[in-house]
Amino acid sequence: MDKKSKTYTREALLRSKRYAGYQKDFLAAVLCKPEYTLAEADKAVKAFFGKEGD
């Protein structure tokens, strides 16, 4: 399975280092589905915040 297609729970993404630079309350509002792939989560975060996470 490719990393891009693996799904992660919303809670795991909110706690991850990948999104540590974002304000948690806003991130929680943006990531509202129960599961995301990294590509889906990155797309949602970029659309809201206007930049990609490191």
Secondary structure in CASP SS format (residue, H / E / C, confidence):
PFRMAT SS
TARGET T0000
AUTHOR 0000-0000-0000
METHOD secondary structure of the structure
MODEL  1
M C 1.00
D C 1.00
K C 1.00
K C 1.00
S C 1.00
K C 1.00
T E 1.00
Y E 1.00
T E 1.00
R H 1.00
E H 1.00
A H 1.00
L H 1.00
L H 1.00
R H 1.00
S C 1.00
K H 1.00
R H 1.00
Y H 1.00
A C 1.00
G C 1.00
Y C 1.00
Q C 1.00
K H 1.00
D H 1.00
F H 1.00
L H 1.00
A H 1.00
A H 1.00
V H 1.00
L C 1.00
C C 1.00
K C 1.00
P C 1.00
E E 1.00
Y E 1.00
T E 1.00
L H 1.00
A H 1.00
E H 1.00
A H 1.00
D H 1.00
K H 1.00
A H 1.00
V H 1.00
K H 1.00
A H 1.00
F H 1.00
F H 1.00
G C 1.00
K C 1.00
E C 1.00
G C 1.00
D C 1.00
END
